[in-house]
Amino acid sequence: MSARASFCELAFFIFLGGEHLISKDWRINEEIRVREVRLVSDDGEQLGIVPVRDALGIALEKGLDLVEVAPSAQPPVCRLMDYGKFKFEQNKREKEARKKQKIISIKEVKMRPNIEEHDFQVKAKNARKFLSGGDKVKLTIMFRGREITHPELGEKLSLKFVGELTDISSVEKPPKVEGRNMVTVLIPKLDNDKKEEA
């Protein structure tokens, strides 16, 4: 690796404050088997290139760990830190990020063009529950036999379905014939998501 590449990697490491580059596969303390390292203190100050034995001594003296944060730099970059505390904080941040992630799935509601009103209302109620839970809803109108020659019946039913749920959803994909089916996709309204969070 060129000196320029090493410098860029070090600059990138320091710019990110080091923490963003820590990988669970990187070595700590006695696992670091090189002669010398570029040492960075726990507050981000560069301490220069020192023999790895001296860096381990400084870490021990301060009650910290020596963590190899840029192994491919020449020489490798090591940072002094409380590795256990860092891992705990990192895991906590990852857990929080996973909590905030919203997994949106698509729930399918199927019906025939000649569906009874009561059955239609049951399907619409289920769709409302899915949309309120943050999921998309795919409405599939299934045509049988010669029904496919009257797509306007499916479109009329799709628009009625959309109308029933217009207060909590938006149309992502308007009614469209796909093979022997007509498909419409609804997504939850953004302001509905905000109300749920409040």
Number of C-alpha atoms within 10 A of each C-alpha: 8 9 11 9 13 18 13 13 19 20 13 14 19 16 11 11 12 20 15 11 14 18 13 8 7 14 17 19 21 12 11 20 11 12 11 19 25 22 25 23 17 17 10 16 11 14 12 11 16 15 14 21 17 12 25 21 15 16 21 14 9 13 11 19 22 29 27 24 24 24 17 13 19 18 18 21 26 27 29 26 21 16 17 11 10 13 15 11 12 15 12 12 12 12 12 11 11 11 9 9 9 10 8 11 12 15 17 15 16 15 19 18 21 13 12 10 9 9 11 17 14 11 17 19 14 14 24 21 13 19 23 18 14 22 20 23 25 19 24 23 28 19 22 12 7 7 16 18 10 11 19 12 16 26 20 13 20 24 14 14 19 21 11 16 19 15 12 17 24 17 17 14 12 15 23 17 17 11 10 15 21 23 23 24 22 25 21 24 17 12 11 15 15 9 8 10 7 5
